[in-house]
Amino acid sequence: MLFCQLAHADSLREICQGLAASEGNLKHLGVDRAPIRSTLSYANQRRPWRLFETVFHKLLSRAEGEMIGTRKKFRFKNRLLSTDSTSIELCAAAYDWAQYKRAKGAVKIHLVLDHAGYLPCFVHIANGKVHDVKMGRTLRFAPGTIVAMDKGYVDYAWWKEICDEGVYFVARLKQDLKYKIIQANPIPEKSKIGGDHPIEIEATRQRPFTLVLRVVTIWDEDKQEELVLSTNHPEFAASTIAGIYKRRWQIELFFKALKQLLRVKTFVGTSSNAPHIRIWTAPIAALLLKYMQFRATAGLSLSNLVALLRQQLFVYRDLWQWLKDPFQAPPALAGIHDMQMEFVS
């Protein structure tokens, strides 16, 4: 399944034939022969997808030891996370277990991204009907953590729990929220900050508690609109609050990389197990690629790394030397001479 991701294979036939073409090299991985289509199809139906989830978390724990904290560029010591989800549309007729609307199906990838190493520290795959905030309520964070989130995670009862646990958040504020402004904080001159003031969300019958937050208004030049952000952190400057929310875009870039550089939109089976396996192998491949990019000294972008790696999957070479200079010629093999082939007209 990793070959499926890295080689951009779209079908069982393409996976099996691609591996069979490199069967000699597979023996060095402990695989005597390439699987046949029926065997791989059976495995996609029967092999538990939680096996791949376990592999992901074990691989993550090893990668975090080296990568987390090495690229920290924040102006604060708090751990910064972003949480969001992305949907993958499916055909409701073929994937009836994932029916989302009358004629559409979908699965959702819920993800928490750690900005210290840009690695996913939480991944959950669910039906397309599972709302973001429902998954958010199940998340727990260490005290002092800052979580950036979008409008889909607005839940004042959950925010109250986060505040009580010593966790900070920065999120978009709903326009229909009724609140009382406590005071107005001073705004720096010639800045994009339009407002900065603490507010109080009063208790109601459905919400029997009072929640004190802080609202920061900033002008977004890219979207040409005003963003209204809410946070429970009372000390950071308004520009820092805006910068934290801007960094949330990194999780969007991670989703973009999953969908464009790997294979999560097409599946090699219609059972509920097959898409889970295919999707779980994508973050496993992403972790490997992120680690290779971390070790590379050639300054490769992730898209260039994927393209070059796809062409070198079964080429004998030292991986770490290749990451230093990916355009060097592969070493000569014993008994095989690199000779110019004769051109016959």
N, C-alpha and C positions, 0 to 999 in steps of 0.2 A: 504493500500500500504506500510505502514511502517512495518506491519507484514510480508509482502512479502519480504522486504529487510532484516529484522533482523532474520527471520526464514528460509531464503534461499528457499522460495517457488518459483517454476518455472512455475506454471500454475494456471489458474483460479480455477480449481478443488482443487488443493492443498491449495490455499489460503482459499477458502470457507470451506473446510472440516477441515482445521487446526483451523480456528476460531470457527467453530461449536463445535469442541471437547472441547473448553474452553468457551462455551457460558455463563456459570454461572459467570465467572470472567469478561466477557465483560460488564455485567450490571453495574459494578463499573466505567466503562468508559462512561456510558450514552448510551450504545448500547444494545437495548432490545434483538435483535436476530442477528445471523450471516447472512451476505448477501448470496443470492443464486447466482449461476453462471451467469444467464441471467441478473440479476440486476447489478452485477459487470462489466460484459461485456458492458452493455449499458452505465454505468458511465464512463468507459474508452474511449468510443467513443464520449460521449456528454459533459462530465464535462470539462470546460476550463482548459487547463494545466497552464495557467497564474495564476490560484488560488494557485498552488503549488509553483510557482515562488515567489508570494507575501508572502507565509508562510516562504519560505527560507530566504528572506530578513528581515522579522520581527524577525525570530529566530536568524539570524546573528547579528542584532543590539543588542539583549539581551546578546548574548554570548561574543561579543566584549567588552562590558562594564566590564566584569570580567577577560577575558583571554588575551586580547591584551596588550602587554607590560610586561607581567609577566615572560616571558622566553627569554627576550632579551639578547643576548650574543655578540652583535656586538661591534666593536671598534669605532663606530661612532654613532651620534645621529639621522641620517637620517632614515626615514622609508624605509624599504627594501621590494620590491615586486618582484615576478617572474611571467611571463606570458608565457603560452604555450597552446597547444591543444592536444587532443588525439582522434583517430577515432575508431568508433565501426562499424564493417562490418555487412551488412544486405544482405539478399537474394533479388536481384533485382526483381525477379518474384513475391515475396510476398509483398515487400515494393517498389512498382514502383514509389512512390512519392520521394524516396531517392536514385534514380539511380545515381550512381557515375561514373561507367564505363559501358561498353556494357553489361557485365554479372554480375556486382557487384553493391551493394548499400552501402551507409555509411552515418552515422551522425557524426558530430564533436562536441566535448565538448570543448569550449574555456573557459579558466579559468585564473584568476589572484589570486595568493596566497600571503597572508600577512605573512611574516616570524616572526613577533612578537608573533603571537599565532598559526601559521601554520593553519590558517583558510582561506577558499576561500572568497575573498571580491568581486568577480565578476564571474558570470557563464553565458554563453550563449550557446545555443544549435542550431546548424545550419546544413544545408546540407553539405555533405562531399566535395562538390566542392568549398566551401567558403575558400579562402586562409587565412593563419594566418595573414599576413600583412594587408589584407583588414579589418579584425576585429580589428587589432591593431590600425589602423588609427582612429577608433571611440572611443578609450580609452582616457581619460583625467586624469591626475594625479596632485596632489597638488605640489606646488613648493618645492624643496628640496628633493623630493622622488627619490630613486634610483630603477631603474627597470632593472632586469636581464632577458635577452631574448636570443633566439637561432637564427640560420641563417634565419629561416622562417620570421623574422620580420625586415629584412634589407630593409629599404626604406629611402633614404637620404633626401627626401622632408619631410617625417614624422619626421625624426631625427632633421631636422632643426626647425620644429615646437616645438619639445620637448625642444630643447636648448633655444629657445626664451621664453618658459614658465617657465624656471628655473628648469627643471626636468633633472636628471642625468640618464644615462643608461650604462649598460655593456653588450656587445653582441659579438657574433662571427663575424669575418670579412670575406667577400667573397674574394676568392683567385684572382679573375679576376679584382679586383678594382685597378684603376690607381690613384696614389696619389703622392704627393711630400713631402719628409721628410724635416721638418723645422730644427730640431736639434736632437741630440742624448742625452738622459738623462743618468747620471751615473748609473751603474748596481752594486748591492751589490756582493761582492765576495762569491764564494761557494754557490750560490743560483740557483734555477731552472728558474730564469728569464733570457730569452735569448735576450731580447731587450725592450727598453722603449723610445719612441720618439713621439713627436707631429707631426701630418701630416696635409696636406692641400688638400682637394678634390676640384679641380678647377671646375669652372662653365663650363657648356656645353649648347648646344641648348636645350636639354631635361631637363637640370638642371641649370637654370639661377641664380645660387647663389654659393658662396664659403663656404665650411664647414670645420672648423678646429676641428680635433679630436686628440685623443691620442691612439697609438697602443702599446699594451703590448704583448710580446711573451713569452710563458711559456711552459715548457716541462711537459706533463701529463704522470706520471709513470704508471697509471692504463691502459691507452689506448696505451701507448708507441707511442705517437705522439705529435707533436708540435701544441699548440693552439695559434691562433692569435686573440686577443681580442681588441675590440675598445671601447672607452669610451669618454665622453665629460667632465669628472671630471679631472681637472688639478692638484689637490693637493694630492690625496690619493697615498700611496706607491704602487708600482707595485704588491707587494705581497697581498695587500688589494684588489686590482682590481681582481686578480686571485681568492682570497677567496670569493669575492662576486659572481663571476660566478660559483664557485664550489657549493655555497649554492643553486644555481638554481636546483640542483638535488632533492631538497625537493619537488618540484612540480611533478617530475617524481614519487617519492614515494607516493604522494597523489593519482595520477592516478592509480598506482599499487594497492593501498588499495581499491579504488573504484571498480576496476575490479575483484579483488581476494576476498575481504571480503564482498562485497555487490553484488547486482544483476543489472547490466547494460548491460550485453551481450545478455540476453534472454528477450523477451517481451511477454505480455499476450494479444496482439492484433496487427492487421496489419494496422490499420488506422494511420494517421500521429499524432493523438492526444495521442494514447496509449504509444508509445515510449517516447514522451515528458514527460508524467506523470511519467513513470517508471524511467526515467533518473533524473528528478527533485527531486523525493523522495530519490534518492541516496545521493546527497549533504545534504538534510535535515537529513537523518539518520547519515551521516558522522559528521555533526555539533553536534548532540546529543551524538554520541560516543566520539568525541573529548572533549566535555564538561565533560562527565563522566570520561574520562581518566584524565582530568585536576583536577577533584575533588577527584579522587581515591588516596589513600595513600598506596595502596598495591604494587605499582610499576608494574602494568600490562601493557604489550605491547598491541597495538591496536588489533592485531590478537587474543591474548588470551582473551581480553575483549569481543570481538565479539563472540568467541566460548562459553565462560561462560554465556554471556547474552542470547544467543540463547536457552540455556537449562533452563533459569530462567524466561522466558517471562511472564508466568502466575503463578508464585509462590509468595505467600504472604510474603513479607519481607520488611524491611526498606531499601530503595535504598542506602542511604548514609552510613548506617552501613555496608551494603553488599560490598560497594566499599572499605571500610577499611579492611574487612576480607571476601573475596568472598568464602572462603571454610568453613565457619561456617554453622552449621545446621540451617534450617529454624525454626522459632518459632513454638511451638506447638499450634494448633488451639483449641479453646474452644469446649469441648465435644468430641474431637477426641484424643484417647490415642495412643501413639507411642508404639505399642506392636510387639513383634516378631511373625511373621507368622509361623504357624505350617507346617512343611515339611511332606508331605505324599508321601511315596514311591509307 
